Amino acid sequence: MKKFYIKAEELIDKLPDAIPDEKKKLIKEKIFGDKELRKLMDGVDSHRPPRIFLIGRTGVGKSSLINALCGAYKAKVSDTRSCTDKADKYAIKDGDRVLMEIFDTRGIAESESLDKKISAEDLLIEQINEFSPDVAIFMLNCMHRDDINTDVEFLKKLTKDYEKRNSLRLPIVTVINKCDEMAPSRMKTPSEYPQKKLVLNDILAHEYNDKRKK
């Protein structure tokens, strides 16, 4: 599209002589005089890949999601301890082309902060403003439901601060992970789930949506 836009003037000049010069000039004015179109074309070369901010408690599977998107073990994972002791940025690539950037963070409510002068949650707020994401992904472990209200309140604080600083609302997408661990956990694919497990999935989703609305 950008190449066609650049060549458009040359193509217009090569229109048959039967088309008056006044008409050719008018066509050029309509195309190159459109400020929105010019702004779009100027931004093609300077665009950046989408940025995603990943947030959630320790152990919900943030690093595993990054590895799945990268198609390689880029982020450390563990069943027994937190592996993300700082914020890390990962590039999801197709060859040399960067498709998106993901910012992985420490778990919400980590007991220890990295800097004694700032809490772990306040540091997270500073990081999200510095990264300037296009969307945040909030990950939940479907087996852990006790801290949802606390996490939602923190997300409200985070988005309110982000909107105040940037005059921009940050979209948040919620991902419920580890549903395969719900009883009976031996069944790993949704097509094998019994009706009872499907009902539990629906109940969990409705409870979470109700708490967010409140």
N, C-alpha and C positions, 0 to 999 in steps of 0.2 A: 504494500500500500504506500509506503514511504517512497519507494523507487518510482512508482507511478506518479505520485504527487510532484516529485522533482522533475520528471520528464513531461509533465502535463503542458507546460508552457511551450516546449518544443513541438509537441504534438498539435497544439492549437495553431501554431504558426504554419504547420504543414497542411492545414485544412485546405480543401479545394478553393481555387480563386473565386469560384461562384459565391462563396460566403464573403460578404463585405468585411473590410477591416474593422468597421465600427462594431460589427457583430462579434468578431474575434476578440476585440478589446473588452466588450461587455462580458463575454464568457470568462476572460482572465480576471476581471474585477470580481465576478461572482465567486470564482474559486479561490483566488489568492487574497481577496479582500475579506474573506470570512475569518474573523479573529479566532473563533472557537476551533475551526479546522486547523488553522496555522498553529495554535497552541498545542493541539493534539499531535500534529506532525513533529513539532519541535521537541515534544516530550518523549517521542519514540526512542530516541537514542540515549536519553538520560534516565529512562525508567529503571526502577530497582525491582528485584524479585519480591514477592509477597513475604511478609514477616509474621511469624506465629509465635506467641508467647505461651509457653506450656507451664501450667500451674496445678498444684495438687499436693496432697500429703505424701510423706515418704512411704514408698512401697506400693503406690497405686499403679505403677507401670509406665511412668513417663519415659524413662530411659529405654524400656522395651519398645514403646511406640516409635521412638526416634530410630532405633535399630531397624524396625520393620519398614519404615519409610525410606531409610537410607539403603536398605537391602544389604546391610553389613553391620557387624558389631562395632559401632562407633562409640556408643555410650556404655559405661560399665553397669552391670546389673548384679543384684545379689538378693537372696531370699532372707538374709539375716541382718543386713545393716544398710544404712544409707550410703549410696555410692556417689551422690552429687553433693560435694562439699562447697561448691561455688557455682556460679552461673556460667554455662557454656553455650556457645553458639555453634550450630551445625548447619551445613549447607546440603540440601537435597539436590543432587545433580543428575542431569541427563548428558553423559559425556562430560564436556567442559562447560556446558550451560547450566547455570544455577536456576533451578525451578522455584525453590523457596528457601527461606532461612528460618530455623527453629531455635528459639532461645529456651534452653532447659534450666530450671531453677531448683534451688533447694526446696525441700518439702515445707508446706505451710506449717507454722507452729513448731519449727525446729527448736529444741530446748536451748541450744547454744548458738549465739550469734558469732559471726566471723570478726566483728569489730565491736569492742566494748562500748563504743560511743553511739552505736545504733543497733536497734533490735533487728532480728531476722526478718520480721514482717515489714518494718520500715525500709530496710535495705531492699526488699523485694519491690516495694513501691518505687523506690529510686531507680531500680534497674529497669522496670517496665517503661518508665518515662524516658530513660536514656535510649532504650532499644527502639522505641516508637513503633510498636507492632500494629498490624492491620486487624488482627483478631487475636483473642486469647482463648486457649483451650483449657477448660477446667476439668481435670480427671478425678473420677471417684472410683473407689473400690466398692463393688456392689455388696460386699460382705460386711463393710464397716459403715454404720449409719448413725452412730452416736454424735459425731462431730459436724454433721452437715450444717446445722444452724450457725455454728461458730464460723465455719468456712464461708457461708453465704454472707454473713455480716462483714467478714473481711473483704470479700469481693465487692460488696457495696462501697466500702471505704476506698478500695483501690480504684474502682471505676469513677467514683466521685472526684477523687484527687486528679485522676487522669483527665477528666473532662474539664476540670477547673484550670489545669495547667495548659492544656492543648486546645481548648474550645472544640473538642471532638469526642463523641461518644465511642467507647471501645466495645465492639461486639464480643460476647462471650458464648462459646459453644461448649456445652457440657457433654463429656464422654464418660459413660459408665463402663468400667473395665472389669475383667475377671468374672464375667457372668458364668463362665464354664465351671467355676468353683462352687456354684450354688448346688445344693443337694438335688439329685444324686450327682456328685462331681465326676463319676466315672463316664458320664455322657458328655462328650466334648463338642458335639455339633448340634446346632439348634434343631435340626430335623429329627434328632433322636430324643429330644426333651419330652417328658410326659406332660399331660395337661396341668398337673399341679405346679410344675416348675415354670411353665409359661405364665400361669396366673401369678406366681410370686414375682416374676419379672415385671408384669404390668402393675402390681401393687407398689413395688419399689419405685417405679417411674412416676406413678401418680402421687405418692407421698412426697417425693422430691419436688415435683412441680408445685404442689400445694404449699410446701414450706417456702419456696422461692417467692410465690405470690404474696405470702404474708410478710 
